[in-house]
Amino acid sequence: MKKLWLYLTTLTLMTILGSILVGCTQPKLSNTVDGLTTSARIHDGDFYIYNGNKMEKSFIKGVNIGATKPGYFPGELAITKLEYIRWFFQISEMNANTIRVYTTMTPAFYDALFEFNERSRKKLYVMHGLWLNEDKIKAIHDPYAEDEHLLQEFISDGQNLVDIFHGNKTLDPRPGFASGTYTYDISKYIIGWVLGVEWDSTFVHNTNQLHPTINHFEGQFLYTENASPFEAFLAKAGDAILSYEAEHYQTTRPLSYTNWLTTDPLTHPNEPDPKEDLASVDVEHIKTMKKAFAGQFASYHVYPYYPEFMNFSTDLIDAYDPINTYRAYLDQLNAYHTMPVLVAEFGVPASRGKAHDARYSRFNQGQHTEKEQGEMLVSMIKDIHDAGSIGALIFAWQDEWFKRTWNTMDFDLEWQRPFWSNVETNEQMFGLLSFEPGETLKIKLDGSIADWEDVPYVQMDDLHLKATQDERYIYLLVELNGHVNEPIYIGIDTIPNQGNLSYPSKQITFNRDADFLITIDETSRIEVDPYYDAFSHLYGDVLDMIDKPLGMYTINSGLFTGMYHALSKELHIPGTNEVIPFSKYEAGLFKEGISDPSDPNYNSLADYYQTNDYIEIRIPYLLLNIMDPSTKTRMANFKGDNVFVGEPFDHIYIGASTGNDLMSLAPYTWDNWGLPTYHERLKQSYYIVQDTFRIY
């Protein structure tokens, strides 16, 4: 018994001693210092959130939320309180702890946040942004100009946000900005500032050149050392906002500024575009005083495919085997900073269209399935965490129909973008939440024709053809009528007085001039009459970057050519003297697959599905030179002009055949629409991220 008593006593003492030692290794951080209270703070390179009892070390994991939904521009701020609450629940269920917003939101956002967190055991916290008007940046190009107009507006909007956090503000209506009465105190859920936007390097450079003597600032919370005039501007704005909240509400919180690779403080000798290394914003030059005990961290938007130095920097390429330039860059960024680093934006789009390639990882800007999107996000989350960053915020929570992309923006109507879903524009499809056209999914490419029963025929020749559409695609059903294992051709006429009446290489003739030809065969694709090829006109005629295809200036040339999107102009890589030719990809290639999200074999990039009896096809509007389907606006004849303009149309004409005969193109049309119909769907990537966020 004595031995047993001695053993238990020793075990108890060891347990107590172990608890004491463990307690000694955990910092006892207070959320209140010298009369100021914070909801979060930086300590020893880590991020801590106050949970109501104590500060808890946290890895920031979550999403960026945009300000809009289909049918609206961001400045209309149309998202409702109920929508926010539903989204907050889904985000929390994804095992996220943080959301980031870019600017002042409507009362609906803050009301929803308060109500959700008051009812939920798992709280959602906010990294809050402060937008600086980018139109005014372009116009003024200097934060100190016009009596410091940009600076003072930046500070004023930040101070308004402080009042909003504490439920103490009414904002008068202002076009493009949030307004209303803010009554809920949600300050304990705001865990940090991320001030500003992705700074244009010429804006930074111009500021520094114009004001060389403005290189120092000293305030109540922040001061600068060896700062540039632009960094002094940031410090002055940040100090004014922190000082305002401390004075009026005895509250403070961690501070950071938006940055991205274009204006990072690192040097990139293999970057081919001088603008990408023209200027830097280095927050190491902005220091915190004692009152700023909540701390400072660096925030960056880090994508795997842009700028080009991510593809060509030899130091990044040589860092890992196998090559992982994304992780190598994150290592450099974290090693450079004395303060912790938050990756405030990262992601890849689950889009049909593509705008950049990642040379080694293939984490490209587009052409990923939803499953691939999720797997790539998981890989980047791991890299961000393992590189020592304090958090990872995915871009984005929801798809954004209003967005543009540099390689498709000339081919649509900017004022109509929110009213339809352009799958060729990858920027619209970064979300984990998809806005699917229609109140329910209208047509599924799956081999079943049950969803086609009420769709009328367009053509009933040897092949029977049906057509319908929604806010994203034109859908075609071809009844093969025994034509199995034969190439199937579909001609489409969208604009009169041009196009081809025949295609001699396939022995096809058309009853009216066809501008596009779809071929379903071993290699399936859509092609365009070279005369109506917008890509060749822009990059051949206007910009003189590519060779011009045959038939480009001839009506009824009897030729069709592939449809392409640009990826990059010719690049000259400094340091290695490598020359990368103009790059493009064939956007008109069709992928076979099932488009039903409930099917185990779902492929979000499916263009067609074929059985022995039917072919189902969905065609993105942009691949028919339709600039806006909601108003039935097509691209006008651009020959002789350097710009693309729209013109209205009533019908397009469609026909199908097996070749070697006359193809009859018959009229098809649809009703114009105003606000689009849509329904929400969580992408496959959501569930993949959900499993990974559970780990961190």
C-alpha positions in Angstrom: 0.0 0.0 0.0 2.9 2.4 0.8 4.3 1.8 -2.7 1.0 2.4 -4.3 0.5 5.6 -2.2 4.0 6.8 -3.1 3.3 6.1 -6.8 0.1 8.0 -6.8 1.5 10.9 -4.9 4.5 11.1 -7.3 2.1 10.9 -10.3 0.0 13.7 -8.9 3.0 15.9 -8.2 4.3 15.3 -11.8 0.9 16.2 -13.2 0.7 19.4 -11.3 4.3 20.3 -12.1 3.7 19.5 -15.8 0.6 21.8 -15.8 2.7 24.6 -14.3 5.4 24.2 -16.9 2.9 24.1 -19.7 1.2 27.2 -18.3 4.6 28.9 -18.2 5.0 28.4 -21.9 1.7 29.9 -22.8 1.7 33.7 -22.7 -0.8 35.3 -20.4 -2.0 38.1 -22.7 -4.5 40.6 -21.6 -7.0 42.2 -23.9 -6.7 45.5 -22.0 -3.5 47.6 -21.6 -3.4 51.1 -20.2 -7.1 51.5 -20.5 -7.3 50.3 -24.2 -9.1 47.1 -25.1 -8.6 44.9 -28.1 -10.3 41.9 -29.7 -7.0 40.5 -30.9 -3.3 41.0 -30.7 0.0 40.0 -32.1 2.5 38.3 -29.7 5.9 36.8 -30.6 4.9 36.4 -34.2 1.6 34.7 -33.6 -2.0 35.9 -33.8 -4.3 35.8 -30.7 -8.0 36.3 -30.6 -9.9 37.2 -27.4 -12.7 34.6 -27.0 -14.4 36.3 -24.0 -12.2 34.7 -21.3 -8.6 34.8 -22.6 -6.5 35.4 -25.6 -6.2 32.2 -27.8 -3.5 31.6 -30.4 -5.3 31.2 -33.8 -4.5 30.5 -37.4 -6.6 32.8 -39.5 -8.6 30.7 -42.0 -11.5 31.9 -44.0 -12.7 33.7 -47.1 -13.0 37.1 -48.7 -16.6 38.2 -49.3 -17.6 40.5 -52.1 -20.3 43.0 -52.0 -22.7 41.8 -54.7 -24.7 39.0 -56.3 -26.0 38.5 -59.9 -27.9 41.4 -61.4 -26.1 44.0 -59.4 -22.9 46.0 -59.4 -20.8 46.1 -56.2 -21.8 49.8 -55.6 -25.4 48.7 -55.3 -24.7 46.6 -52.2 -27.7 44.4 -52.8 -27.0 41.5 -50.5 -29.7 41.1 -47.9 -29.4 40.3 -44.2 -30.9 36.8 -44.6 -28.4 36.0 -47.4 -25.5 37.1 -45.2 -26.8 34.9 -42.3 -27.1 31.9 -44.6 -23.6 32.5 -45.9 -22.2 32.9 -42.4 -23.6 29.6 -41.4 -22.1 27.9 -44.5 -18.7 29.6 -43.9 -18.7 28.5 -40.3 -19.7 25.0 -41.2 -16.6 25.0 -43.6 -14.6 25.3 -40.4 -13.5 28.9 -41.1 -13.0 31.4 -38.3 -12.6 34.6 -40.3 -14.1 36.6 -43.2 -12.6 39.6 -44.8 -14.5 42.4 -46.4 -12.9 45.2 -48.5 -14.9 48.3 -47.6 -17.8 49.7 -45.6 -20.8 47.3 -45.9 -24.5 48.0 -45.5 -26.1 47.7 -42.1 -27.4 44.3 -43.2 -23.9 42.8 -43.1 -23.1 44.0 -39.5 -26.6 43.2 -38.3 -26.3 39.7 -39.7 -22.8 39.3 -38.1 -24.1 40.3 -34.7 -27.1 38.0 -34.8 -25.1 35.1 -36.1 -22.4 35.4 -33.5 -24.8 35.9 -30.7 -26.5 32.6 -31.5 -23.5 30.5 -32.7 -21.0 28.7 -30.6 -18.4 29.0 -33.4 -17.8 32.7 -33.9 -16.9 34.3 -37.2 -14.4 37.2 -36.9 -13.7 39.9 -39.5 -10.6 41.3 -41.1 -11.9 44.6 -42.2 -10.7 46.5 -45.3 -10.8 50.2 -46.1 -11.2 51.0 -49.8 -9.5 53.9 -51.4 -11.4 55.2 -54.5 -9.5 53.7 -57.4 -11.1 56.0 -59.9 -9.9 59.0 -57.9 -6.4 57.3 -57.7 -6.3 57.2 -61.5 -7.5 60.8 -61.7 -5.3 62.4 -59.0 -2.4 59.9 -58.9 -1.1 61.5 -55.7 -2.5 61.1 -52.1 -1.0 64.5 -51.2 -2.5 66.5 -54.1 -5.5 68.7 -53.9 -5.0 69.5 -50.2 -4.4 65.8 -49.4 -7.8 64.9 -50.8 -7.2 61.1 -51.1 -5.5 61.0 -47.7 -8.3 62.9 -45.9 -11.0 60.8 -47.6 -9.2 57.6 -46.6 -9.0 58.8 -42.9 -12.6 60.0 -42.9 -13.9 56.7 -44.3 -11.8 54.8 -41.7 -13.2 56.9 -38.8 -16.7 56.3 -40.1 -16.0 52.6 -40.0 -14.8 52.9 -36.4 -18.2 54.4 -35.4 -19.9 51.6 -37.4 -18.0 48.9 -35.4 -19.4 50.4 -32.2 -23.0 50.7 -33.5 -22.9 54.5 -33.5 -23.3 55.8 -37.0 -25.7 56.9 -39.7 -24.3 57.3 -43.1 -26.1 59.5 -45.6 -26.8 58.1 -49.1 -23.8 58.4 -51.5 -23.8 56.8 -54.9 -21.7 53.7 -54.9 -21.2 53.6 -51.1 -23.0 52.0 -48.2 -25.5 54.0 -46.2 -28.0 53.7 -43.4 -28.1 53.5 -39.6 -25.7 51.2 -37.8 -26.9 50.2 -34.3 -25.1 46.9 -33.3 -21.8 47.0 -31.5 -19.8 44.3 -33.3 -16.4 45.7 -32.4 -15.4 42.6 -30.5 -15.7 40.6 -33.7 -13.4 42.9 -35.7 -9.9 41.4 -35.3 -7.9 43.5 -37.6 -7.6 46.2 -40.2 -6.4 45.6 -43.7 -6.3 49.1 -45.1 -6.1 50.0 -48.8 -6.2 48.3 -52.2 -3.7 46.5 -54.5 -1.6 49.6 -55.1 -0.8 50.5 -58.7 3.0 50.7 -58.9 2.9 53.9 -60.9 0.7 55.5 -58.2 3.3 54.6 -55.6 6.2 55.6 -57.8 4.6 59.0 -58.7 3.9 59.8 -55.1 7.5 59.0 -54.1 8.9 61.1 -57.0 6.7 64.1 -56.3 7.3 64.4 -52.6 10.8 63.3 -51.7 10.8 65.4 -48.5 7.8 63.7 -47.0 9.8 60.8 -45.6 9.0 60.8 -41.9 5.9 60.6 -39.8 5.4 60.4 -36.0 2.0 60.0 -34.5 0.4 58.6 -31.3 0.4 55.0 -32.4 2.7 54.8 -35.4 5.9 56.3 -36.6 8.2 55.7 -39.6 11.9 54.9 -40.1 13.5 55.3 -43.6 10.0 55.5 -45.1 9.1 56.5 -48.6 6.6 59.3 -49.1 4.0 56.7 -49.9 4.7 54.7 -46.8 4.4 57.9 -44.8 1.0 58.4 -46.3 0.0 54.9 -45.1 1.4 55.5 -41.6 -0.5 58.9 -41.3 -3.8 57.3 -42.3 -3.3 54.3 -40.0 -2.4 56.4 -37.0 -5.4 58.7 -37.5 -7.8 55.8 -37.5 -6.2 54.0 -34.5 -6.1 57.3 -32.6 -9.8 58.0 -33.3 -10.9 54.6 -32.0 -8.7 54.9 -28.9 -10.0 58.4 -28.1 -13.7 57.8 -28.7 -14.1 54.1 -27.7 -11.0 53.2 -25.7 -10.5 50.4 -28.2 -7.7 49.3 -30.5 -6.9 46.4 -32.8 -4.1 44.9 -35.0 -3.3 46.9 -38.1 -2.1 46.0 -41.6 -2.1 47.4 -45.1 -3.1 45.6 -48.3 -0.2 44.7 -50.5 0.5 42.3 -53.4 3.5 41.0 -55.3 3.6 44.0 -57.7 4.6 46.3 -54.8 6.2 43.9 -52.4 9.6 44.9 -50.8 11.5 42.0 -52.5 13.5 42.3 -55.7 12.7 40.2 -58.7 15.5 40.3 -61.3 13.8 37.8 -63.6 10.5 39.8 -63.9 10.0 40.8 -67.5 7.5 43.7 -66.9 9.3 46.8 -65.4 6.0 48.0 -63.9 5.9 44.8 -61.7 9.2 45.9 -59.9 8.9 49.7 -60.3 8.0 50.5 -56.7 7.7 48.8 -53.4 5.6 49.3 -50.3 7.5 48.1 -47.2 5.6 48.1 -44.0 8.8 47.4 -42.1 9.3 51.1 -42.3 6.1 51.7 -40.3 6.7 51.1 -36.6 4.3 50.8 -33.7 4.5 52.8 -30.5 3.6 51.4 -27.0 -0.1 52.4 -27.4 -0.3 50.1 -30.4 0.1 47.1 -28.3 -2.3 45.1 -30.4 0.4 45.0 -33.0 1.0 45.1 -36.7 1.1 42.4 -39.4 1.8 42.4 -43.1 -1.0 41.5 -45.5 -0.4 40.2 -49.1 -2.5 38.9 -52.0 -0.4 36.0 -53.3 -1.5 34.0 -56.3 0.5 31.2 -57.9 0.5 32.5 -61.5 1.1 36.2 -61.4 3.3 38.3 -61.8 5.5 36.5 -64.3 8.5 36.3 -61.9 6.5 33.5 -60.2 7.2 31.5 -63.3 10.7 32.6 -64.2 12.7 33.6 -61.0 15.6 31.2 -60.8 15.8 31.5 -57.0 12.2 30.4 -56.7 12.6 27.6 -59.2 15.7 26.2 -57.5 14.3 26.3 -53.9 12.3 23.0 -54.0 12.4 19.7 -55.7 9.9 19.2 -57.1 9.6 22.8 -58.0 7.2 24.8 -55.9 7.6 28.5 -56.6 4.6 29.4 -54.5 6.0 28.0 -51.3 9.4 29.4 -52.2 8.0 32.9 -52.5 6.1 32.6 -49.2 9.3 31.5 -47.5 11.1 34.6 -48.8 8.2 36.9 -47.8 8.0 35.5 -44.2 11.8 35.6 -43.9 11.9 39.2 -44.9 9.4 40.5 -42.4 10.0 40.9 -38.7 6.2 41.1 -38.3 3.9 38.1 -39.1 2.4 37.7 -42.6 -1.2 37.2 -43.5 -2.0 35.9 -46.9 -5.2 37.9 -47.3 -6.0 36.7 -50.8 -5.2 33.6 -52.7 -7.0 31.2 -55.0 -7.7 29.8 -58.5 -10.9 30.0 -60.5 -13.1 27.1 -61.4 -13.8 28.7 -64.8 -13.8 27.6 -68.4 -11.8 30.6 -69.5 -8.1 31.2 -68.6 -5.9 34.3 -68.4 -2.5 33.1 -67.0 -0.5 29.9 -66.7 1.5 28.8 -63.7 4.5 27.3 -65.5 5.4 24.5 -63.1 2.5 23.9 -60.7 -0.2 24.3 -63.4 -2.2 26.2 -60.8 -3.4 28.4 -63.6 -5.8 31.4 -63.7 -8.6 29.3 -65.0 -9.7 26.1 -66.8 -10.0 24.1 -63.6 -12.8 21.9 -62.5 -14.3 22.5 -59.1 -12.6 19.5 -57.8 -9.2 20.7 -59.1 -9.9 24.1 -57.6 -10.4 22.6 -54.2 -7.3 20.4 -54.4 -5.2 23.4 -55.4 -6.6 25.5 -52.6 -5.7 22.8 -50.1 -2.1 22.7 -51.5 -1.8 26.5 -51.1 -3.3 26.5 -47.6 -0.6 24.0 -46.6 2.2 26.1 -48.2 0.9 29.2 -46.4 0.7 27.5 -43.1 4.0 25.7 -43.4 5.8 28.8 -44.5 5.0 30.4 -41.1 2.2 32.7 -42.1 -0.5 33.6 -39.6 -3.4 32.9 -41.9 -4.9 32.2 -45.2 -8.0 33.9 -46.6 -9.4 32.4 -49.8 -10.5 34.5 -52.7 -13.5 34.3 -52.8 -16.6 33.2 -51.0 -19.0 33.8 -53.9 -18.8 34.0 -57.7 -19.0 37.6 -59.1 -20.8 38.0 -62.4 -19.9 41.6 -62.8 -16.1 41.0 -63.1 -14.0 41.4 -66.1 -10.7 39.8 -67.3 -8.1 41.4 -69.4 -8.3 38.9 -72.2 -12.1 38.9 -72.7 -13.1 42.4 -71.6 -13.0 43.8 -75.1 -15.6 41.3 -76.3 -18.5 42.0 -73.9 -20.5 45.0 -72.7 -19.2 46.3 -69.4 -22.5 47.8 -68.3 -24.3 44.5 -68.8 -21.9 42.1 -67.1 -23.9 41.5 -63.9 -26.9 40.2 -65.9 -25.4 37.1 -67.3 -22.7 34.5 -66.4 -19.6 34.6 -68.7 -17.7 31.4 -68.1 -14.9 32.6 -70.4 -14.1 35.4 -67.9 -12.3 33.5 -65.2 -12.5 36.4 -62.7 -16.2 35.7 -62.4 -15.7 32.2 -61.0 -13.2 32.3 -58.1 -16.0 31.5 -55.6 -16.6 28.5 -53.4 -20.3 29.4 -53.8 -21.7 29.3 -57.3 -24.6 31.3 -58.6 -26.2 28.9 -61.1 -28.4 30.3 -63.8 -32.2 29.7 -63.4 -34.3 28.9 -60.4 -33.2 25.3 -60.9 -30.7 23.7 -63.3 -32.5 23.8 -66.7 -30.4 21.4 -68.8 -28.0 18.8 -67.6 -25.5 17.1 -69.9 -25.9 13.6 -68.8 -27.4 11.4 -71.6 -30.9 11.7 -70.3 -33.3 13.8 -72.4 -36.1 14.1 -69.8 -35.2 17.8 -69.3 -35.6 18.4 -73.1 -39.2 17.1 -73.4 -40.8 20.5 -73.5 -38.1 22.1 -75.7 -39.3 22.6 -79.3 -37.3 21.5 -82.4 -35.3 24.0 -84.4 -34.6 21.6 -87.2 -36.0 18.2 -88.3 -33.8 17.1 -91.2 -31.8 13.9 -91.2 -30.6 15.0 -87.7 -33.1 16.5 -85.4 -32.0 19.6 -83.4 -33.4 21.3 -80.3 -32.1 24.5 -78.7 -32.7 26.4 -75.5 -30.7 28.8 -73.3 -30.2 30.3 -69.8 -28.1 33.1 -68.4 -24.9 31.1 -69.0 -25.2 29.0 -72.1 -27.0 28.1 -75.3 -27.9 24.4 -75.2 -28.3 22.1 -78.2 -29.7 18.6 -78.4 -28.8 16.6 -81.5 -30.9 13.5 -82.1 -28.5 11.2 -84.1 -31.1 9.0 -85.8 -28.7 6.1 -86.3 -25.6 8.2 -87.2 -23.3 6.6 -84.7 -19.5 6.9 -84.9 -19.8 9.7 -87.5 -18.5 13.3 -87.2 -21.4 15.6 -86.4 -21.3 19.2 -87.7 -23.3 22.2 -86.4 -23.4 25.4 -88.3 -24.4 28.7 -86.6 -25.1 32.1 -88.3 -25.2 35.0 -85.9 -24.5 38.0 -88.2 -25.7 38.7 -91.8 -23.7 39.6 -94.9 -20.6 37.6 -93.9 -19.7 34.0 -93.1 -19.3 30.9 -95.3 -21.7 29.3 -97.6 -19.5 26.2 -97.9 -16.7 24.4 -96.1 -15.0 22.5 -98.9 -12.6 20.5 -96.7 -15.6 18.8 -95.1 -17.8 18.9 -98.1 -20.4 20.9 -96.3 -22.6 23.5 -97.8 -25.0 25.8 -95.9 -28.3 27.4 -96.9 -27.1 30.7 -95.4 -23.7 32.0 -94.4 -22.4 30.3 -91.3 -20.1 32.2 -89.0 -19.3 29.3 -86.6 -18.9 25.6 -87.0 -19.0 23.0 -84.2 -17.5 19.6 -84.9 -18.2 16.7 -82.6 -15.6 14.0 -83.4 -12.4 12.6 -81.9 -11.3 16.2 -81.3 -14.4 18.3 -80.7 -14.3 22.1 -81.0 -16.1 25.3 -82.2 -14.4 27.3 -85.0 -15.1 30.7 -86.4 -15.0 32.2 -89.9 -11.6 34.0 -90.0 -13.4 37.2 -91.1 -15.3 37.3 -87.8 -12.4 36.1 -85.6 -12.2 38.7 -82.8 -9.0 37.3 -81.4 -7.1 37.6 -84.7 -8.5 41.1 -85.3 -7.3 42.4 -81.9 -3.9 40.7 -81.7 -3.2 40.6 -85.5 -4.7 43.8 -86.9 -4.8 46.1 -84.0 -1.8 45.1 -81.8 0.3 43.3 -84.5 1.4 40.6 -82.1 0.4 37.5 -84.1 0.3 36.2 -87.7 -3.0 36.7 -89.4 -4.9 33.6 -90.5 -5.9 32.8 -94.0 -9.2 34.2 -95.1 -9.2 37.0 -92.5 -10.2 39.7 -95.0 -12.4 37.5 -97.3 -16.2 37.0 -97.0 -17.1 33.5 -97.8 -13.5 32.2 -97.8 -14.7 28.6 -97.2 -12.4 28.5 -94.1 -12.9 28.1 -90.4 -10.2 28.7 -87.8 -9.8 27.8 -84.1 -11.0 30.2 -81.4 -8.3 31.4 -79.0 -7.8 33.6 -76.0 -4.5 35.3 -75.3 -2.4 34.4 -72.3 0.7 36.7 -72.6 2.5 39.0 -75.0 6.1 38.0 -76.0 8.2 38.1 -72.9 11.9 38.8 -72.5 13.2 37.4 -69.3 16.0 39.5 -67.8 18.9 37.6 -66.2 18.4 34.5 -68.3 17.8 36.3 -71.7 15.0 33.8 -72.4 12.5 34.8 -74.9 9.0 33.5 -74.4 6.8 33.9 -77.5 3.3 35.3 -77.5 1.1 32.6 -75.8 -2.5 31.7 -76.3 -4.7 28.7 -75.8 -7.6 27.2 -77.9 -10.7 28.3 -76.0 -12.9 26.5 -78.6 -11.8 23.0 -77.7 -14.7 21.0 -76.2 -14.5 18.6 -73.3 -16.8 15.7 -72.9 -18.4 15.1 -69.5 -21.4 15.2 -67.3 -22.6 18.6 -66.0 -25.0 17.4 -63.3 -23.5 18.4 -60.0 -25.3 15.5 -58.2 -23.6 12.9 -60.5 -20.5 11.2 -59.1 -18.8 11.8 -62.4 -19.7 15.6 -62.4 -17.3 17.7 -64.5 -17.9 21.4 -64.1 -16.0 22.0 -67.4 -18.1 19.7 -69.5 -19.1 21.1 -72.9 -20.9 18.2 -74.4 -22.1 14.6 -73.6 -22.7 12.0 -76.3 -24.5 8.7 -76.3 -25.4 6.4 -79.3 -28.7 8.3 -79.7 -28.0 11.9 -78.6 -25.5 14.7 -78.2 -26.0 17.4 -75.7 -23.9 20.6 -76.0 -23.7 23.8 -74.1 -22.0 26.8 -75.8 -20.7 29.9 -73.9 -22.2 33.0 -75.4 -18.8 34.7 -75.8 -17.7 31.9 -78.2 -20.5 33.0 -80.5 -19.4 36.7 -80.4 -22.5 37.5 -78.4 -21.5 40.5 -76.2 -24.6 40.4 -74.1 -27.3 37.7 -74.3 -29.7 39.5 -71.9 -30.3 42.2 -74.6 -29.4 40.0 -77.6 -26.4 42.1 -78.5 -23.8 40.7 -80.9 -20.4 41.9 -82.0 -20.8 44.1 -85.1 -18.6 43.7 -88.1 -15.3 45.0 -86.9 -13.4 45.1 -90.2 -11.7 48.5 -90.6 -12.3 49.5 -87.0 -10.0 49.2 -84.0 -12.7 48.7 -81.5 -15.5 46.1 -80.8 -19.0 47.5 -80.7 -22.3 45.8 -80.1 -25.4 45.7 -82.2 -28.8 44.2 -81.5 -30.1 41.0 -83.2 -33.4 39.1 -83.3 -32.4 35.6 -84.2 -29.4 33.3 -84.7 -29.6 30.4 -87.1 -28.6 26.8 -86.3 -28.4 23.6 -88.2 -26.8 20.1 -87.9 -25.6 17.5 -90.4 -23.1 14.7 -90.9 -21.4 16.5 -93.8 -21.5 15.8 -97.5 -24.9 17.5 -97.9 -26.7 20.8 -97.6 -27.0 22.0 -94.0 -30.2 24.0 -93.3 -29.8 26.7 -90.7 -33.1 27.5 -89.0 -33.9 30.5 -86.8 -33.7 30.4 -83.0 -34.3 33.2 -80.5 -35.1 33.9 -76.9 -36.7 36.5 -74.8 -34.5 39.4 -73.4 -34.3 39.6 -69.6 -33.6 42.2 -67.0 -32.6 40.8 -63.6 -31.3 37.3 -64.1 -32.7 34.3 -62.3 -30.3 32.1 -60.4 -29.9 29.7 -57.5 -27.0 29.1 -55.1 -24.9 25.9 -55.0 -21.8 25.0 -52.9 -19.1 23.9 -55.3 -17.1 20.7 -54.8 -14.2 22.8 -53.7 -16.2 24.0 -50.7 -16.3 20.5 -49.2 -12.6 19.9 -50.0 -11.6 23.1 -48.2 -14.0 22.2 -45.3 -12.0 19.0 -44.6 -8.7 20.9 -44.7 -9.8 23.8 -42.5 -10.8 21.2 -39.9 -7.1 20.4 -39.5 -5.8 23.9 -38.9 
